[in-house]
Amino acid sequence: MESKFYQLVAKTPQGKEISMKTYQGKMVLIVNTATKCGLTPQFEGLEKLHQNYKDEGLVVLGFPCNQFAGQEPETNETITEACQINHGVTFQLTEKCDVNGENTHPIFKYLKKEQGGFLGSKIKWNFTKFLVDREGNVIKRYAPITKPEAIEKDLIKLL
């Protein structure tokens, strides 16, 4: 039976739909991001993971979110540019979305249901990360302070 993950969709900052089915058979690292957060240097580590493992089947998806202290002031129109210029990001970003509350993006509803974490179904802060395996199962949740480099050993085991 196909994972529910593959039935979900997101949109690019330009409004183009991205089906998670596109990533079937790949590992997906999903991160809620913010360009003005103290954890923003993680963009570089995420980009490094993207570059080092994309040919082995890793996809990094950044979901910009402004729910934590207004740390994503960019608009959908300027998010990609800010991430490329300031952090060298080439991995896929989505439009801004909510990860908590009544307007939570369906992908984050699903991720939180599968991997509740320390705060249950709440996302604690920017740069919370979820690792989805090649079959669409959410296999691990990482705290905001977990650096991308620390995720690399889990990726190597799974790739």
C-alpha positions, -999 to +999 in steps of 0.1 A: +000+000+000+013+034-010+023+057+019+000+086+026+031+109+023+030+104-015-006+118-016+005+151-002+015+183-021+033+215-015+038+246-036+069+264-047+073+300-037+061+308-073+029+288-066+037+257-087+024+224-072+050+198-060+036+163-055+055+143-029+049+114-053+077+130-073+101+118-046+089+082-044+120+060-040+141+088-026+150+098+010+134+132+018+147+156+045+120+181+053+129+212+073+110+243+084+133+272+077+137+309+084+162+334+070+166+355+101+169+328+128+200+322+150+200+287+134+201+300+099+237+289+094+222+254+091+213+263+055+249+257+046+249+223+062+216+214+045+230+225+012+261+204+017+239+173+024+219+181-007+250+184-028+268+153-014+238+129-015+214+141-042+229+116-067+223+088-041+187+097-037+184+124-011+160+153-015+161+183+009+129+203+011+128+237+029+095+249+042+098+286+051+078+295+082+072+328+100+056+314+132+086+317+154+094+353+165+088+367+130+121+352+118+109+347+082+100+382+070+107+374+034+079+371+009+073+341-013+088+362-041+120+370-022+126+338-001+144+318-028+166+348-038+175+355-001+184+318+005+205+316-027+224+349-022+229+347+015+233+309+020+240+293-014+208+272-012+200+253-044+176+227-028+139+231-033+121+256-011+083+259-008+060+288-003+057+301+033+035+280+055+024+273+090+037+243+109+016+247+140-020+259+147-052+257+127-036+265+094-008+239+097+003+227+063-009+191+056+026+178+052+035+190+087+002+176+101+013+143+087+049+145+098+039+155+134+013+127+136+040+101+125+068+115+147+054+135+176+086+145+193+092+160+227+065+186+225+040+161+210+024+175+179+040+209+182+070+221+162+093+238+188+112+262+166+127+268+131+149+241+116+130+211+130+138+183+106+120+151+095+136+122+076+113+103+053+126+070+039+123+057+003+089+041+010+074+074+024+077+064+061+087+092+085+115+075+103+131+102+124+125+137+138+154+160+147+154+189+171+161+224+157+195+225+173+205+192+156+230+203+129+227+188+094+262+172+099+248+151+127+221+137+104+247+126+079+255+093+097+218+084+097+217+091+059+247+070+052+231+040+069+199+044+048+214+054+015 
